[in-house]
Amino acid sequence: MDISLNGQRVDVDAATLQELLQQRGYEPGAAIACAINQQFVPRAQWAQRELNNGDRIDVVAPITGG
Amino acid sequence: MSWTVAGVELQSRLLLGTSHYPSLQALGDAVHACGTEVLTVGLRRLQPEAGGGSSFWQRIQSLGCRVLPNTAGCHSAQEAITLAQMAREIFGTPWIKLEVVGDDYTLQPDPFGTVEAAKALVRDGFAVFAYTSDDLIVAQRLRDAGCAAIMPGAAPIGTGRGPLNPQALMTLRERLPDAVLVVDAGLGRPSHAAQVMEWGFDAVLLNTAVAQAGDPVRMARAFAQGVDAGRGAFEATLMPERQAAQASTPTVGMPFWHAVE
């Protein structure tokens, strides 16, 4: 399945968002938040949220800001 | 003198950004020096090999301030709404500094996208701190949308040029007497901060002017003093300006008056 992860095309076999994050090496307790196709996906839904071919997934974390 | 925004009482009227400091240590020292209680933070894409970006966030948490996450870089209402929802989950706060960029060169805010996003976010329970231009009508729309604070820029972001249009800023204060108004962006000197505080603004939000100073810690303190001086002057009521000179020292009893040789 082809998806876009943070703007990069990747080929993955993850069924859910949770699996994708694990496969890509994101730490389970990390201060991150996710969106699929520009829609916010709450952390509580990561394990249930199924991925589809062509999904655009964004994973963000805190940085400095003005 | 304390003030209240989004139902929270704060002592400091200086909100501070966290970018461009020489080090996290300098940021922490600047925070302590100026006594700010609110720090702005951002969100960006994270690659897992970057390690979670947690050192910055842990440092911010250790400073004991409230955080005001921003939606900097968003170009549409939908982008800003989604990023605000992500920020609420990560930072555990409904506070959001709403920024919708309308022009990448000037970083001028998009008033239409900002108002649209503000309405949606307020409905969703956010306390919206809306970065906007000094346009009165946009500010009125943001007030009507239920924003917790309306934050006009004094000058383009990062320029440090100070209030380019004092008349517009003073008009905002005059026409929106009950709104929380925070001057955000473009302040470069403590005297700029004092100036807008003299006009009755509730607070200022700074970043570059402190972070890029030769000595960020001393500059943070200087800005805090400027904010306090300006607020104190506003509360004390400035004297009316006059066109003509008027002697300070009484003329009655002046010796040699009408003295004839």
Boltz contact constraints between the chains, C-beta under 6 A:
constraints:
  - contact:
      token1: [A, 6]
      token2: [B, 45]
      max_distance: 6.0
  - contact:
      token1: [A, 24]
      token2: [B, 48]
      max_distance: 6.0
  - contact:
      token1: [A, 25]
      token2: [B, 48]
      max_distance: 6.0
  - contact:
      token1: [A, 26]
      token2: [B, 48]
      max_distance: 6.0
  - contact:
      token1: [A, 27]
      token2: [B, 52]
      max_distance: 6.0
  - contact:
      token1: [A, 30]
      token2: [B, 52]
      max_distance: 6.0
  - contact:
      token1: [A, 31]
      token2: [B, 57]
      max_distance: 6.0
  - contact:
      token1: [A, 31]
      token2: [B, 90]
      max_distance: 6.0
  - contact:
      token1: [A, 32]
      token2: [B, 46]
      max_distance: 6.0
  - contact:
      token1: [A, 33]
      token2: [B, 86]
      max_distance: 6.0
  - contact:
      token1: [A, 33]
      token2: [B, 89]
      max_distance: 6.0
  - contact:
      token1: [A, 33]
      token2: [B, 90]
      max_distance: 6.0
  - contact:
      token1: [A, 35]
      token2: [B, 82]
      max_distance: 6.0
  - contact:
      token1: [A, 38]
      token2: [B, 82]
      max_distance: 6.0
  - contact:
      token1: [A, 40]
      token2: [B, 82]
      max_distance: 6.0
  - contact:
      token1: [A, 40]
      token2: [B, 85]
      max_distance: 6.0
  - contact:
      token1: [A, 40]
      token2: [B, 86]
      max_distance: 6.0
  - contact:
      token1: [A, 59]
      token2: [B, 46]
      max_distance: 6.0
  - contact:
      token1: [A, 60]
      token2: [B, 43]
      max_distance: 6.0
  - contact:
      token1: [A, 60]
      token2: [B, 45]
      max_distance: 6.0
  - contact:
      token1: [A, 60]
      token2: [B, 86]
      max_distance: 6.0
  - contact:
      token1: [A, 61]
      token2: [B, 46]
      max_distance: 6.0
  - contact:
      token1: [A, 61]
      token2: [B, 53]
      max_distance: 6.0
  - contact:
      token1: [A, 62]
      token2: [B, 41]
      max_distance: 6.0
  - contact:
      token1: [A, 62]
      token2: [B, 53]
      max_distance: 6.0
  - contact:
      token1: [A, 62]
      token2: [B, 57]
      max_distance: 6.0
  - contact:
      token1: [A, 63]
      token2: [B, 42]
      max_distance: 6.0
  - contact:
      token1: [A, 63]
      token2: [B, 44]
      max_distance: 6.0
  - contact:
      token1: [A, 64]
      token2: [B, 18]
      max_distance: 6.0
  - contact:
      token1: [A, 64]
      token2: [B, 19]
      max_distance: 6.0
  - contact:
      token1: [A, 65]
      token2: [B, 19]
      max_distance: 6.0
  - contact:
      token1: [A, 65]
      token2: [B, 40]
      max_distance: 6.0
  - contact:
      token1: [A, 65]
      token2: [B, 41]
      max_distance: 6.0
  - contact:
      token1: [A, 65]
      token2: [B, 42]
      max_distance: 6.0
  - contact:
      token1: [A, 65]
      token2: [B, 70]
      max_distance: 6.0
  - contact:
      token1: [A, 65]
      token2: [B, 72]
      max_distance: 6.0
  - contact:
      token1: [A, 66]
      token2: [B, 17]
      max_distance: 6.0
  - contact:
      token1: [A, 66]
      token2: [B, 19]
      max_distance: 6.0
  - contact:
      token1: [A, 66]
      token2: [B, 40]
      max_distance: 6.0
  - contact:
      token1: [A, 66]
      token2: [B, 207]
      max_distance: 6.0
